[in-house]
Amino acid sequence: MFDNDKLLFSANNEIDHVKGIVKVYDSYVAQNEVGKEKQQFQQIAKIMKERTEERYIKPIKMFLHNCKEHPEQSGLIVMGINCILIELYFEMIHGLDKSDEGGHKV
């Protein structure tokens, strides 16, 4: 059915690759290897920025660009995406994998 069986975290990164990076980061933290930990964290931050940009920021920009004639009609969609970004930020800060992982809905 599908030509490709890869699950992508972002356009340039497969999920398994990102999981590997996080696993290495966790091992550096556990071993208190501060220099390597910081390098790995920067790589994770770059991948997260890429994902956030392509899945949230870019669509908002494209939508607003295409709605120049009636920008007042774009508020609901932009606010919806903003709410998703707030939820994503909350999950990242608290280390949650899912919106309901902490026992409460975010």
Long-range contacts (C-beta under 8 A, 24 or more apart in sequence): 9-47, 9-51, 10-47, 10-50, 10-51, 10-54, 10-55, 11-50, 11-54, 12-50, 13-47, 13-50, 13-51, 18-44, 18-47, 21-47, 48-92, 52-85, 52-88, 56-81, 56-84, 56-85, 56-88
